[in-house]
Amino acid sequence: MTPIVLDASAGVEWLLFSEAGQRVGLVAAGHSIWVPEHYFVETGATIRRL
């Protein structure tokens, strides 16, 4: 299983289930997903601004 590193912008798109987020989900299917340590802070800040 190949790990995929997910950045915050891709994570937000995936969470919002946008067209780009759906593609992220398709690519990520069947892989382990890793996130950098600052991922949750960046994702939270983006969601808060929406």
C-alpha positions as a printed NumPy array, in Angstrom:
array([[  0.   ,   0.   ,   0.   ],
       [  1.523,   3.282,  -1.118],
       [  1.173,   6.235,   1.267],
       [ -0.211,   9.489,  -0.103],
       [  0.598,  12.794,   1.596],
       [ -2.511,  14.983,   1.637],
       [ -2.097,  18.749,   1.849],
       [ -4.647,  21.061,   3.453],
       [ -6.115,  22.444,   0.225],
       [ -6.798,  18.941,  -1.1  ],
       [ -8.229,  17.945,   2.273],
       [-10.658,  20.875,   2.279],
       [-11.792,  20.082,  -1.254],
       [-12.305,  16.45 ,  -0.254],
       [-14.222,  17.45 ,   2.884],
       [-16.491,  19.787,   0.879],
       [-16.99 ,  17.04 ,  -1.736],
       [-16.285,  19.427,  -4.582],
       [-15.427,  18.176,  -8.06 ],
       [-11.722,  18.393,  -7.229],
       [-12.371,  16.706,  -3.89 ],
       [-14.083,  13.799,  -5.586],
       [-10.962,  13.297,  -7.708],
       [ -8.83 ,  13.386,  -4.54 ],
       [-11.032,  10.66 ,  -3.114],
       [-10.634,   8.522,  -6.216],
       [ -6.851,   8.88 ,  -6.163],
       [ -6.659,   8.211,  -2.419],
       [ -8.851,   5.094,  -2.5  ],
       [ -6.884,   2.047,  -1.464],
       [ -3.89 ,   4.014,  -0.168],
       [ -2.842,   5.012,   3.317],
       [ -3.163,   8.769,   3.777],
       [ -0.552,  10.75 ,   5.647],
       [ -0.813,  14.416,   6.562],
       [  1.883,  16.861,   7.666],
       [  1.827,  18.029,  11.264],
       [  0.341,  21.436,  10.383],
       [ -2.484,  19.928,   8.286],
       [ -5.206,  20.26 ,  10.926],
       [ -4.371,  23.88 ,  11.705],
       [ -4.424,  24.88 ,   8.035],
       [ -7.593,  22.907,   7.278],
       [ -9.382,  24.344,  10.311],
       [ -8.383,  27.889,   9.397],
       [ -9.69 ,  27.423,   5.86 ],
       [-13.007,  25.955,   6.996],
       [-13.406,  28.772,   9.521],
       [-13.056,  31.355,   6.699],
       [-15.799,  29.774,   4.576]])
